[in-house]
Amino acid sequence: MPDLLVTLKADRLFGTLRVFTPDGRDFFGVEPVSHGANAINQPGLPPMTILAPGAALSGTISILAEPIA
């Protein structure tokens, strides 16, 4: 497998980045999210958007993977 350069871009809405690194595995996961885990109970974190019933929140995330020359 070639070495890759991965570029991730996300709307400001996704101001928190989650990284998952499973023990003993050779991969990881990266996910831009709109708020931190348990944000509703963590007043020191950036605020979580509270939506009215039936409301929606959307944004754009792009991921570009290209071989390193």
FENRA-V477957 format. One record per backbone hydrogen bond with DSSP energy under -0.5 kcal/mol. CO is the residue of the C=O (numbers start at 0). NH is the residue of the N-H. E is the energy in kcal/mol with one decimal. If there is no record, write none. Layout:
CO:NH:E  CO:NH:E
This chain:
2:67:-2.3  3:5:-0.6  4:6:-0.5  4:65:-2.2  6:63:-2.7  8:61:-3.0  10:13:-2.2  12:14:-1.4  15:17:-0.5  15:32:-3.3  17:30:-2.9  19:28:-2.7  21:24:-1.6  28:19:-2.9  30:17:-2.8  32:15:-2.0  35:38:-1.5  37:40:-1.7  38:41:-1.4  41:44:-1.9  48:50:-0.6  51:54:-2.5  59:10:-2.0  61:8:-2.6  63:6:-2.9  65:4:-3.1  66:68:-0.6
